[in-house]
Amino acid sequence: VKKGETLLDIARNYGLVISEMQAYHPWKDPWRLDEGSELQVPSLWIVPETKHRAIVINVPEMRLYRFHAKKGTVSTYPVTVGEEETQTPLGTYRVVDREVDPEWNIPAKLQHKYKTKIIPAGDDNPIGKYWLGLSARGYGIHGTDNAWSVGRILSNGCIRLYPEDMEKLFRDVPMGTVVEIVYEPVKFGYRGGVIFVEVHEDPYGFIEDAEQHARSVAKNRGIEEYVDWEKVDEAI
């Protein structure tokens, strides 16, 4: 930890959001860290199940995965997703629009807040410098003028990234790229012959019983009988 660094600073430096660091270090004061102390950074993820291996956004996880098929690698970025009242739409879409310095046509329900219908491009534009419009009309992937809003459930349905992450993603994503938006609060993965589980909250309240859902996911993967269910319960 460097002098004056907060948990929020460290999270952003490592492509995380503060909630991820807080979950890993629940007893730390996020704003008053001891200079010179050491923190572990939780940067191991289970890749979501995907059909198209292009872009996958997992809403409960608040994370985007960009698959690089030719390299056999994956990049991942934290995101903001829609509130329960303005949910991010699930499904398979395509990138149908790419814009640099876009103006924001404000939805009618928000125009009273901003007292205008359009916000021009610039530093004060809430959708940032880059926009990837989806085939789900009115929805897209974009940056933000408020980096600390990333990794929260508060958008009007769009996907929001750190400005530096959005710049990288924009340069890497051509028109027509498939975007899968999924809802997987429980993920299972394999590494070195070991089964891992990753569990996230259920922000939209879709899951009635987390343990039953986990068993269903494991059964569909054909691994139910190999899983240590006491450890899964602990994760839940």
Backbone hydrogen bonds, N-H to C=O, Kabsch-Sander energy under -0.5 kcal/mol:
donor,donor_aa,acceptor,acceptor_aa,energy
5,E,2,K,-2.0
7,L,30,P,-3.1
10,I,6,T,-2.1
11,A,7,L,-2.4
12,R,8,L,-2.1
13,N,9,D,-2.2
14,Y,10,I,-1.3
14,Y,11,A,-0.6
15,G,12,R,-1.6
16,L,11,A,-3.3
20,E,17,V,-1.1
21,M,17,V,-1.4
22,Q,18,I,-2.8
23,A,19,S,-2.1
24,Y,20,E,-1.1
25,H,21,M,-1.8
28,K,25,H,-1.6
32,R,29,D,-1.0
33,L,5,E,-0.6
35,E,33,L,-0.5
36,G,1,V,-3.3
37,S,34,D,-2.2
43,S,41,V,-1.5
47,V,45,W,-0.6
55,I,178,V,-1.3
56,V,65,Y,-2.5
57,I,180,E,-3.0
58,N,56,V,-0.5
58,N,63,R,-2.4
59,V,57,I,-0.7
59,V,182,V,-2.5
62,M,58,N,-1.4
62,M,59,V,-0.7
63,R,58,N,-1.3
64,L,77,Y,-3.3
65,Y,56,V,-3.1
66,R,75,S,-3.4
67,F,54,A,-2.8
67,F,65,Y,-0.6
68,H,73,T,-3.1
69,A,67,F,-0.8
72,G,68,H,-2.1
73,T,68,H,-1.4
75,S,66,R,-2.8
77,Y,64,L,-2.4
79,V,62,M,-2.2
80,T,160,R,-2.0
81,V,152,R,-1.7
83,E,155,S,-2.1
86,T,83,E,-0.5
87,Q,84,E,-0.6
91,G,181,I,-2.2
93,Y,91,G,-0.5
93,Y,179,V,-2.8
95,V,177,T,-1.8
96,V,94,R,-0.6
96,V,133,G,-2.7
97,D,133,G,-1.2
99,E,131,W,-2.4
101,D,129,K,-3.5
104,W,119,I,-2.9
105,N,103,E,-0.7
106,I,104,W,-1.0
106,I,117,K,-2.3
110,L,107,P,-2.1
111,Q,107,P,-0.8
111,Q,108,A,-0.8
113,K,110,L,-0.8
114,Y,110,L,-1.4
115,K,111,Q,-1.8
116,T,111,Q,-0.9
119,I,104,W,-2.1
125,N,122,G,-1.7
128,G,125,N,-2.0
131,W,99,E,-2.2
132,L,141,I,-2.8
133,G,97,D,-2.1
133,G,131,W,-0.6
134,L,139,Y,-2.6
135,S,94,R,-1.5
137,R,135,S,-1.0
139,Y,136,A,-2.3
141,I,132,L,-2.6
142,H,159,I,-2.6
143,G,127,I,-1.2
143,G,130,Y,-1.1
149,S,146,N,-2.2
150,V,147,A,-1.5
152,R,149,S,-0.6
154,L,81,V,-1.3
154,L,152,R,-1.0
155,S,81,V,-2.2
159,I,140,G,-2.6
160,R,80,T,-1.6
160,R,158,C,-0.5
161,L,142,H,-2.3
166,M,162,Y,-2.6
167,E,163,P,-1.9
168,K,164,E,-1.4
169,L,165,D,-2.6
170,F,166,M,-2.8
171,R,167,E,-1.7
172,D,168,K,-0.9
172,D,169,L,-0.8
173,V,169,L,-0.9
173,V,170,F,-0.8
176,G,95,V,-3.1
177,T,174,P,-1.5
179,V,93,Y,-2.8
180,E,55,I,-3.0
181,I,91,G,-3.0
181,I,179,V,-0.5
182,V,57,I,-2.8
182,V,180,E,-0.6
187,K,198,E,-2.5
189,G,196,F,-2.1
191,R,194,V,-2.0
194,V,191,R,-1.5
196,F,189,G,-2.9
198,E,187,K,-2.3
200,H,185,P,-2.7
205,G,202,D,-1.5
208,E,206,F,-0.6
213,H,209,D,-2.4
214,A,210,A,-2.5
215,R,211,E,-2.3
216,S,212,Q,-2.0
217,V,213,H,-2.4
218,A,214,A,-2.5
219,K,215,R,-2.6
220,N,216,S,-2.2
221,R,217,V,-1.4
222,G,218,A,-0.5
222,G,219,K,-1.0
223,I,218,A,-2.6
224,E,218,A,-0.6
226,Y,223,I,-1.7
227,V,223,I,-0.7
227,V,224,E,-0.9
229,W,227,V,-1.0
231,K,228,D,-0.6
232,V,228,D,-1.5
233,D,229,W,-2.4
234,E,230,E,-1.7
235,A,231,K,-2.1
236,I,232,V,-2.6
